[in-house]
Amino acid sequence: MDAEGRVEKLLGDPRKAIIYMAIPILIALLVAQLNVLVDRMWCSGLGVDCLAALAVAAPIYNVFVGLGSGLGVGASAVVSRMIGAKRKEDASACAAQSLVFALIFGIACTPVVILIQGPLFEAIGAEDVLGLSMDYMTPFSLSILLLILNGTVSGILTGEGATTQSTVMMVVLAFSNMVLDPVFIYWADMGIAGASVATVASTLLSFLLGCHFLFSRKAYLGYARRSFRFDGAHMKSVVVAGVPQMLEYCVLYGMDAVLNFLVILCAGSEGLAIFSTPDRVIEAIVVPAMAVGSALVPVASSAYGQRNPERMSKAFGYSVKAGILSVAFLSLMLILFSEQVMTMFTYSDATVSYRPAMAEAMTILALYAPFYSFNPLCSGYLQALGHPEVSVVCAVLRNAVLITFFYIAGQFSLQAIFWALFFGHVVGATIILVITRAVRNKVFRSINSSA
């Protein structure tokens, strides 16, 4: 399908547009999650301390990736909104300014994260696996600019309806990482650091491929050299949409580090290994809701650009049904086959004794997945409604609830923490649904009154 056809699809029937956009995103996210799980499978052969170090470092790495993904989501919303309003030149200018912002922000962040990563790991209670955590994290800290640029390029492609191209980027990243993991970890004898080096190398391949798609003559948006000069008006549009989304991801993944700290206080690094691996599997089954939520951003944003509330409502309603039902089904499958799933992560002599505890953890944690799914769906809708800052507030409230529940449960047992996560997400889902509904009503009244 050519560029004009992709945009026509984006601006057409919202249900068909959601399906068209969500399927390639779903494939990409599934491959990406599979990549994360393969990382853990390879590293589990190094022992339980490496699994604990991965769990400690993962939230920090996710923050880095979230900065790029958040900026990409903001760029996607702005670009698709401009396309919906038939302002192609403004869409191109905003896309270019998002890359300029990513470059400036990534360069500024690099020395900061290199300096603070050691004290940060010490602060979250990782003294017993500090060396391993630092080994794993350092390649990511040195490559934060690349991680941010990669997410931004992917978001721009999604915004112009080129979800297939952004999917190819993620698939290339994930499969190349799977191939390179054992090469760097075992053949090059780099240990846990090899896993992150493989990810950085794979991200570079993904970024170069994304740039090829972005600046191809077949792309919908075109770019002139002057587009990349600082442009205050278009930069402001990108910052207003992107920075709140970046903050939301920072809150989301940063709070994971706090929750890990509370788990360590309760049950030590072994408890963190027992908790984090099943929890990572739960994150994988939420992928359908994440894919639909990502597809909702450009579809509903283009409807906003058209000033069409009915189309926005149809897109959101269909997204909620498709996302929640699919995740609920996968949660049931995990509960029924928890022992078999955990076997993949406990195959070595050093980890096999943890299998029953991990399987028990997953049967409880799987219950929270359908409620957690409301977060990417409502967050995407709030971005499309032009209120990403509200999504940040919801993330802060939700994580405040989770931390409170975690702290109380941590006084009792690790199992109590699992149940705290479930009840915390029930409360969090209620909060974001109520707030999203209120914002939607306010925006729709504004559109109808201006019409």
Sequence and secondary structure as in RCSB ss.txt:
>XXXX:A:sequence
MDAEGRVEKLLGDPRKAIIYMAIPILIALLVAQLNVLVDRMWCSGLGVDCLAALAVAAPIYNVFVGLGSGLGVGA
SAVVSRMIGAKRKEDASACAAQSLVFALIFGIACTPVVILIQGPLFEAIGAEDVLGLSMDYMTPFSLSILLLILN
GTVSGILTGEGATTQSTVMMVVLAFSNMVLDPVFIYWADMGIAGASVATVASTLLSFLLGCHFLFSRKAYLGYAR
RSFRFDGAHMKSVVVAGVPQMLEYCVLYGMDAVLNFLVILCAGSEGLAIFSTPDRVIEAIVVPAMAVGSALVPVA
SSAYGQRNPERMSKAFGYSVKAGILSVAFLSLMLILFSEQVMTMFTYSDATVSYRPAMAEAMTILALYAPFYSFN
PLCSGYLQALGHPEVSVVCAVLRNAVLITFFYIAGQFSLQAIFWALFFGHVVGATIILVITRAVRNKVFRSINSS
A
>XXXX:A:secstr
  HHHHHHHHTS HHHHHHHHHHHHHHHHHHHHHHHHHHHHHHHTT HHHHHHHHHHHHHHHHHHHHHHHHHHHH
HHHHHHHHHTT HHHHHHHHHHHHHHHHHHHHHHHHHHHHHHHHHHHHTT GGGHHHHHHHHHHHHHTHHHHHHH
HHHHHHHHHTT HHHHHHHHHHHHHHHHHHHHIIIIIS  THHHHHHHHHHHHHHHHHHHHHHHTSTTSSS   G
GGGS  HHHHHHHHHHHHHHHHHHHHHHHHHHHHHHHHHHHHHHHHHHHHHHHHHHHHHHTHHHHHHHHHHHHHH
HHHHHTT HHHHHHHHHHHHHHHHHHHHHHHHHHHHTHHHHHHTT  STTTGGGHHHHHHHHHHHGGGHHHHTHH
HHHHHHHHHTT HHHHHHHHHHHHHHHHHHHHHHTTT HHHHHHHHHHHHHHHHHHHHHHHHHHHHHHHHHHHHH
 
